[in-house]
C-alpha cells in the first residue's frame, strides 16, 4: 500500500511540476482588470446578436477584448497574442470564430475555445474573460 501511495505522490508531483513549467512560458500578458458592460441594442454591438460573429472592443485589457457569440453563448478573450511579447503587431484581428495575430508569425486562435489553431507548437491559449448576461447587456470582467 505504501508503494502505491508513493507512486501516486510521485506522479502527482511530476505532473504538477510540468504544468507549472508550461504556465511559466505564458508570461507575456499582464493582469489588467477588465470591467465593462455593453448593450447589445447599440449599433456597434449589433453583430453579436447573430451566432458565429465577433467584435473587437479597443482599450481594454492588454490589447483590447474580442467578444464572440457562439449559439447564444457569449465568450470574451483578450486580443493580445499570448505566445509572444507584446508589440505593435501582436493585436489579434477577429474574423467570425477565429482571431489571427498581425505579426509575421500569423498565430491563429479559435474564439470558441481560445486554443491555438496552428501546428500545435503554441503553448498558451487566449486569456478568457468572464461574461455575464442580463437582458440585452453583457458584463465582461476579469
N, C-alpha and C positions, 0 to 999 in steps of 0.2 A: 504494500500500500504506500509506503514511504517513497518507493521508486516512482510510482505513478504521480504522486503529488510533486516530487522534484522535477519530473519530466514535464508535467503541465506548467509548473512555475517557470522553467527554462524557456519553453515555447512561448509563453505569455510575455516574458521579459524581452526576448529577442524580437518578437513581433512588434511590441510597443516601441522598442528602440528603432526599428526600421521605419515605422510610421512617423516618429519624431524627426528622423533624418530627412524623410521626404518633405515634411512640412517646413523644414528649415530652408529648403530650396524655393519655397513660395514666400519670398521676403520682399517683393517689390511694391506691394500695396500698403499704404498707410491706413491705420484705423481711424478713419474720419467719420464722425457721426453724421447720419442722414436722417432727416425727419421732415417729410413733405406730404401734403395732401393734394391730390389732383382731382378735378371734377371732369368726369368723362363726357359731360354735356358741352364742354368748351370745345371750340373748333380744333385747337391744337392737339387735343387728345382723342378726337373722333375716330381715328383709325383703330383705337383699342376696343371699339365696340364690336369688331369683327375678328374672328378666330384667325390665328396664324399671322397676325400683324404685330409690329413692334414700333415703338417710338423712342427717340433719344431726348433726354432732358439734360441740358448742359449745367455746369457749375454746381454739381453735387458730387459727393464722394471724391474719388481720385481723379476721374476724367469724365464725370457725368454718370447718368444712370440710364440703362435701357430697360424699358418695361414691355412685356410681351403678353399677349392674350393667347392662351392655349385652351381652346374649347370652353371658354368662360372662366378659366382659372388664370389668374394674373401672377406673373413672376417678374422680379426685378433683379438686375445684375449691375455691378459696377462696370463702366465702359472702358476701364483700363485693362490692357493685356497683362495678365498676372505672370506671364512667363518671361518677361524681360524688363529691364529698368525703364521707368517712365521717361518718355521723351516726347518731342513734338509730334511724332508719327504713331505713338502707341495707343491712341484712342481708337476703340473699336467702332466700325461702321456697321450698323444693323441693316439687314435686308430680310424681312419676313422672320423666319425662325433661325437664322444664323447671324453671326457677327464676325467680321474679319478685321484683323489688325492692319493699320495703314502702313506699317513698316515693310521693309523688303522680305521679312520672314513670312508674311502672309498667314500668320496663325489664324485658324478658323475655329469658332466655337458654336455649339448648339445652344440656342436660347430656350430650349425645352429642358435641358439637363445641366447646362453650364460646363459640360465636358468638352475638351478639345476634339476636333474632328480630323486633325492632321494624322500623321503617320504613327501616332502612339508614343512619341518621344517626349511630348509635353507633359510635365508632371503636375502642373497647377490648373485647377478649374477656376471658373469665374467666381467672383465674390457675390454671394447671394444676399439680397436684402429682403426683410420681412414685408409682406403686403397684406394689409387688412382691408376688407371690402365693407363699405357701409353705404347702402343705396347706390347712388351713381358716383360715389367718391372712393378713391383708393388712398390709403395712408401707407407710405413707404418709409421704412425705418431700419436703422442698424445701430 
